[in-house]
Structure formats: structure tokens, C-alpha cells
Amino acid sequence: MGADLRLESFLEMMAVERGAAASTLEAYRRDLEDFARFVGARGRSLATAEGEDVAAHMAELAGRGFEASTQARHLSALRQFHRFLYDEGFRPDDPTGKIDAPKKRQALPKVLSEKEVDLLIETARADAEAEIGADGAPLSAAEAARAKRLYCLLETAYASGLRVSELVSLPASAVRGEAPFLTVRGKGDKERLVPLSARAKRAMAAHLAATRASGRGASKWLYPSWSESGHVTRQAFGRDLKALAVRLGLAPDRVSPHVLRHAFASHILAHGADLRVVQQLLGHADISTTQIYTHVLDERLRDLVERHHPLAEE
């Protein structure tokens, strides 16, 4: 059977047995025909390609500037095609077996500047301290409590770097008297201490007082609400935060509770914190997860060299 017939047989199998969509089949055909042209120039065919041909083709795709995701799609097509050839007895081996998939570059997290975070927090603080709403009418107890809750959430998120799920579900027992920290039970049921700034503690005291004044009374949650869970939801926090961002002219897709966690990590690194300390504060089990923030360290080191190296001005 010729190479073209094997390709057609493979595509027919994918359509009939796997139920592949027409767009998927077209992508497979395009990728395999691209590989066929490549190996043809090397004196081989789709059916006789060797592992070194697959590796060379992947290197060529990278050299042509294809994204890692596109390279991975090409390799997936080659793997499935050669697995088909092997299963059907058309060849005794699979040349893609020892080829590693291209690693996707981890995207840098969205990070707000210190100025932007300060603007969000200061506006929320002003709202929390206001007694009159935008319409000129006095705020109800519920409206005042909501404003103070948002301000407290913002201060606490930026002071601690908590995951949003950890933040909204904090129990009231997480706050221990005047201690400048919170006790958090995170992923894997592991307990850790996270810092709580003096500003965040003041915001929390005001929030708790307003919550009681609104008629919520005692609750086992630090941020109680009428939701099914009994505490404010991550969606509610996200909605209030995005509404605040829109008021301030910030793009809402750049602002979320998770972005505040990124801002916390990036900003304290920029001010000299050790990466291992940041790992502990964020509750990362593996420091490789924390290393996404090393772009901040790279910028700081570059700035230090440019400012202090004797030949920098040249």
C-alpha cells in the first residue's frame, strides 16, 4: 500500500472509529502532508520515516516560529498516524516513541502595578468610611457592611497573598487576638501562618463591627453572607472588585482576586523578599511553582547591574 493510501486509511479510521470532526481531519491531513514533504526531501516517506526525521521535523517547526501548542499538535498527528501503521502491521516500530513533546512556555501572570493596587485599596477605603452613598442618601447598614467587607477583603488579600478560595472561606478563628498574622488551612489540609498588616487588622475590625450592626450576628466565618456556603463567594468578591476597577478606569479583565495574589508576590519580590519566603507565604508545595515570579527578580537584578556596574554608563 502506498503512503498516500495509508494516509487516507488513517484518516478514514479516525473519522469512522474515533468520530473525528472534519476540522480535526483536515488539520491531521495538513500536518501529515507537511511532514511528508519534509521527509521526502530527506529521501524517505511517511511510511519509512525514522525517529531522527521526526526529531528534525520538530526542530524545523520550532525554527519556523511555530508556537509550542502548534508543534504539539503536529507531533500528536505523527504519533497517531505511526501508531496506526504499527497496529495495522504496516511497520514494525513507532519512530515517534522517543520524541518528547515541546514544552509550553508558562505564561507570566497578570500583575497590577503598585500604583494601581494602591488606587483600588484607597478607593475601597474611602467607600468604607463614607456615610452617604453616590445618590446623596445615607447608606443602609447592609450597604455600609458591604463596602467595609470589600475594603477588608482587598487589604487582606494584598497583605497576605492568600488564594481567593482560602480568603473568602476564612473561619473567624483564623484571627487570633492582636497577633499580626492569620492561621490558614490551605491545599492538602496544610496549616500555615500568613502576615496581616496593621491596616488590614483595622479594616477587619471595622468589617466585623459593621457585619454585627447589619444584623448578621455571630458567625463561624470571617466573611459571612447569605450564600449556601455561609460565607461570601469568590464570584461575589470578583464581581465587586471588577465593578470597582471599572469605576477607576482599569480594564476589568486585568483585575481579579487572583491577580491580587500575583501582585502580592511580585511586589514583595521587587522589594527584596527571598523566593523561598514567598514560596512559604503563598503555600506552594514546590518552589518551581513560585519561580513564575522570577521575571521580577530578573528585572531587579538587571536594574542593579545597570545602576551599580562601573561600566554600565558606557
TORSE-904766 format. One record per residue (C-alpha): x, y, z; residue in three letters. Coordinates in steps of 0.05 Angstrom, whole numbers. Layout:
% residues N
     px     py     pz residuo
      X      Y      Z     ALA
...
***
This chain:
% residues 314
     px     py     pz residuo
      0      0      0     MET
     28     68    -20     GLY
     40    124     31     ALA
    -19    164      4     ASP
    -66    105     12     LEU
    -41     94     83     ARG
    -55    167     99     LEU
   -125    160     71     GLU
   -136     96    110     SER
   -113    131    174     PHE
   -160    190    163     LEU
   -218    142    148     GLU
   -203    105    213     MET
   -202    170    252     MET
   -269    190    222     ALA
   -305    124    230     VAL
   -275     94    293     GLU
   -256    157    332     ARG
   -311    203    306     GLY
   -261    258    290     ALA
   -292    323    265     ALA
   -280    348    195     ALA
   -236    405    221     SER
   -194    355    261     THR
   -185    310    200     LEU
   -164    369    158     GLU
   -113    390    210     ALA
    -85    319    211     TYR
    -81    317    136     ARG
    -46    384    133     ARG
      5    366    187     ASP
     20    297    157     LEU
     27    325     87     GLU
     75    377    115     ASP
    116    321    146     PHE
    113    281     82     ALA
    144    339     43     ARG
    198    346     97     PHE
    218    273     97     VAL
    212    269     22     GLY
    268    319     16     ALA
    309    272     60     ARG
    296    212     15     GLY
    243    179     58     ARG
    167    176     61     SER
    112    178    113     LEU
    115    103    120     ALA
    191     97    123     THR
    208    158    167     ALA
    256    146    224     GLU
    259    176    294     GLY
    314    224    271     GLU
    267    250    217     ASP
    213    264    268     VAL
    262    300    314     ALA
    290    341    256     ALA
    220    360    234     HIS
    202    383    304     MET
    265    425    306     ALA
    247    454    238     GLU
    177    473    263     LEU
    208    509    322     ALA
    256    545    275     GLY
    197    568    233     ARG
    170    602    294     GLY
    111    557    309     PHE
     82    561    379     GLU
     93    502    426     ALA
     19    485    422     SER
     23    481    345     THR
     86    438    349     GLN
     50    392    398     ALA
     -9    385    350     ARG
     39    365    294     HIS
     72    313    339     LEU
      4    286    361     SER
    -15    275    288     ALA
     50    239    275     LEU
     42    196    337     ARG
    -28    174    319     GLN
    -10    161    247     PHE
     51    118    263     HIS
     12     82    319     ARG
    -39     65    265     PHE
     16     39    219     LEU
     44     -3    276     TYR
    -23    -31    298     ASP
    -42    -49    226     GLU
     25    -84    214     GLY
     50    -35    162     PHE
    114    -24    201     ARG
    148    -59    260     PRO
    162      3    302     ASP
    138     73    320     ASP
    190    127    304     PRO
    155    178    349     THR
    163    136    412     GLY
    224    172    439     LYS
    206    242    417     ILE
    188    289    474     ASP
    130    337    466     ALA
    151    410    463     PRO
    144    445    530     LYS
     95    503    532     LYS
    124    566    559     ARG
     89    584    623     GLN
     53    649    614     ALA
     71    705    661     LEU
     14    721    709     PRO
    -24    786    702     LYS
      4    835    752     VAL
    -22    903    773     LEU
     28    958    788     SER
     36    982    860     GLU
      3   1047    840     LYS
    -58   1011    812     GLU
    -66    967    874     VAL
    -59   1028    918     ASP
   -114   1063    877     LEU
   -161   1004    886     LEU
   -148    998    961     ILE
   -153   1073    975     GLU
   -218   1079    936     THR
   -247   1020    973     ALA
   -224   1051   1039     ARG
   -259   1117   1022     ALA
   -322   1078   1005     ASP
   -318   1040   1071     ALA
   -311   1105   1111     GLU
   -367   1141   1074     ALA
   -434   1151   1108     GLU
   -471   1176   1046     ILE
   -479   1139    980     GLY
   -468   1165    909     ALA
   -542   1186    907     ASP
   -533   1230    968     GLY
   -575   1185   1013     ALA
   -548   1156   1078     PRO
   -521   1086   1070     LEU
   -562   1030   1100     SER
   -529    983   1150     ALA
   -525    929   1096     ALA
   -493    977   1045     GLU
   -442   1001   1096     ALA
   -425    929   1114     ALA
   -415    910   1042     ARG
   -368    969   1030     ALA
   -328    952   1092     LYS
   -326    879   1072     ARG
   -296    895   1003     LEU
   -244    941   1034     TYR
   -225    887   1084     CYS
   -221    834   1030     LEU
   -175    878    989     LEU
   -129    896   1047     GLU
   -126    824   1070     THR
   -114    796   1000     ALA
    -57    844    985     TYR
    -26    837   1055     ALA
    -26    761   1054     SER
    -25    734    983     GLY
    -80    684   1000     LEU
   -114    643    946     ARG
   -183    671    936     VAL
   -215    606    959     SER
   -174    610   1023     GLU
   -191    683   1034     LEU
   -267    680   1027     VAL
   -273    617   1069     SER
   -231    641   1128     LEU
   -262    620   1193     PRO
   -270    672   1248     ALA
   -219    632   1288     SER
   -165    649   1237     ALA
   -155    716   1272     VAL
   -121    706   1339     ARG
   -128    768   1382     GLY
    -77    821   1366     GLU
    -30    774   1330     ALA
     -4    803   1265     PRO
    -20    741   1225     PHE
    -75    695   1202     LEU
    -76    619   1210     THR
    -95    589   1143     VAL
   -110    517   1124     ARG
    -94    511   1051     GLY
    -84    457    998     LYS
    -70    388   1025     GLY
   -101    410   1091     ASP
    -34    442   1109     LYS
    -35    498   1160     GLU
      8    560   1152     ARG
     14    629   1180     LEU
      8    690   1135     VAL
     22    762   1153     PRO
    -33    812   1169     LEU
    -14    885   1165     SER
    -38    937   1215     ALA
    -81    967   1161     ARG
   -113    900   1146     ALA
   -127    889   1220     LYS
   -161    957   1226     ARG
   -202    942   1163     ALA
   -221    874   1193     MET
   -244    905   1259     ALA
   -287    955   1222     ALA
   -315    900   1177     HIS
   -334    856   1236     LEU
   -367    914   1272     ALA
   -407    932   1210     ALA
   -427    859   1200     THR
   -455    857   1270     ARG
   -491    923   1260     ALA
   -524    897   1197     SER
   -557    842   1237     GLY
   -513    783   1217     ARG
   -494    769   1289     GLY
   -443    717   1307     ALA
   -417    672   1252     SER
   -363    619   1246     LYS
   -340    654   1182     TRP
   -297    716   1178     LEU
   -336    740   1117     TYR
   -407    714   1129     PRO
   -461    720   1077     SER
   -529    691   1060     TRP
   -499    645   1007     SER
   -508    570   1011     GLU
   -437    562   1037     SER
   -449    612   1093     GLY
   -391    657   1072     HIS
   -380    706   1015     VAL
   -367    671    950     THR
   -306    681    905     ARG
   -354    702    850     GLN
   -385    757    893     ALA
   -316    784    912     PHE
   -295    782    840     GLY
   -357    819    818     ARG
   -348    874    869     ASP
   -274    881    852     LEU
   -287    886    777     LYS
   -341    938    789     ALA
   -291    979    829     LEU
   -240    972    773     ALA
   -289    997    721     VAL
   -304   1058    764     ARG
   -230   1074    766     LEU
   -219   1064    691     GLY
   -180    999    699     LEU
   -193    944    648     ALA
   -236    893    685     PRO
   -201    834    652     ASP
   -137    856    687     ARG
   -168    857    756     VAL
   -189    796    796     SER
   -178    767    866     PRO
   -125    721    837     HIS
    -88    780    806     VAL
    -82    809    876     LEU
    -45    746    897     ARG
      3    755    838     HIS
     12    828    856     ALA
     29    809    928     PHE
     83    760    906     ALA
    112    804    851     SER
    114    867    893     HIS
    148    837    954     ILE
    199    803    909     LEU
    213    870    876     ALA
    226    899    945     HIS
    277    846    963     GLY
    239    786    991     ALA
    272    717    984     ASP
    239    669    935     LEU
    236    614    989     ARG
    199    661   1035     VAL
    149    677    981     VAL
    140    603    969     GLN
    121    593   1042     GLN
     75    653   1043     LEU
     38    630    980     LEU
     32    559   1005     GLY
     67    528    945     HIS
     90    457    956     ALA
    143    462    902     ASP
    187    523    890     ILE
    182    512    815     SER
    111    539    820     THR
    137    602    854     THR
    191    612    801     GLN
    140    641    753     ILE
    153    705    791     TYR
    228    705    776     THR
    215    754    719     HIS
    211    805    775     VAL
    278    783    802     LEU
    308    787    733     ASP
    284    859    725     GLU
    311    877    794     ARG
    379    846    781     LEU
    384    879    714     ARG
    368    946    746     ASP
    421    935    800     LEU
    474    919    748     VAL
    456    980    706     GLU
    458   1026    766     ARG
    519    999    801     HIS
    566    967    750     HIS
    626   1012    736     PRO
    619   1004    661     LEU
    543   1009    658     ALA
    542   1081    634     GLU
    585   1063    574     GLU
***
